[in-house]
Amino acid sequence: MIHTVLCDLLGIEYPIIQGGMAWVSSAELAAAVSEAGGLGVIGSGAAHPDWLREQLSRARQLTGKPFGVNVMLRSPYVEEIMAILQEEPVAVVTTGAGNPGKYVPALREVGTKVIPVVSSVALARRLARAGVDALIAEGMESGGHIGELTTMALVPQVVDAVEIPVIAAGGIFDGRGLMAALALGAVGVQMGTRFMCAAECTIHPRVKETVIKAKDRDTSITGASAGHPVRALRNKLTRKYEEMEKNGAPFEEIEKIGVGSLKLAMVEGDVENGTIMAGQICAMVKEIQPVRDIINDIVGSAGEVIRLLEGQFKQL
Ligand code: TUI
């Protein structure tokens, strides 16, 4: 049994948070993760506020357990999304792609735990001072919008810099990753890519097939020259990005080809012209599994790691 302070903080059974991925993490996925003992998170991305209202009501029908919402701070609707989360508070708000500092007091006022994703020590320090409840330190092994440091380098530095709980993200697939994160000083993990192929995940089946087929070196980072590096599976669109970046195309032109491309992949299933954001562990995803089996596998394999380590220490 794996129980950490994160379980007590959030009222969950296992220290596993599901990444709130835009166009991927719907109410169905989030509710299934919460029902299985983790923390499910709805990914509001750049979606319209009405979509979030609908998802909140669906998630509440599907589970009575705590769940969260991820707010993507570069969304054109960020103010409306935050207003909805005031009116209809959720247990947890995670944030990405920016500094959520100014929203922290209002969210905490309605009883929501605020857990921003950070990719640097500087932002971790600032947000700890702003009174957030915990932090997710996300390494560049992750899919989507990423920072510069790897999980292995980032997590212990954030753990040492702040006094609040730190959750590790990026490159984590099973109990080995979970135990490694705990060894680095984290109190739990956030996992995105593995949940993309959950049976309850509502993305297009072609995207799941593509993730299952992906090998270790099949992701690439594009958009770094425009200041917004994004990790996604290599396809026709990422090759177009690479070509434009190589030819020194203006930032605005580069950003333009990405608009709408995440939805194109995840909802419509266009795996060549859309953006399939996925992390470096994608090659470890080999099948579609119910969320409950995914959680049981993570917890079960963490137990195996504990026994393996105990055996090694006895031999010393
Ligand atoms: O947010 C993510 N991953 C995402 S967001 C997303 S939607 C999107 N698509 C295209 C461009 C931009 C967003 C897809 N994947 N992960 C959490 C994360 N946050 N990673 C890195 C950061 C981050 C970066 C800079 C957090 C804060 C930050 O601060 C800058 C500042 O304002 O200090």
Residues whose N, C-alpha, C, O or C-beta is under 5 A from the ligand:
A	BS01	TUI	A22 M72 T95 G96 A97 G98 N99 V117 V118 S119 G143 G144 H145 I146 G147 H228
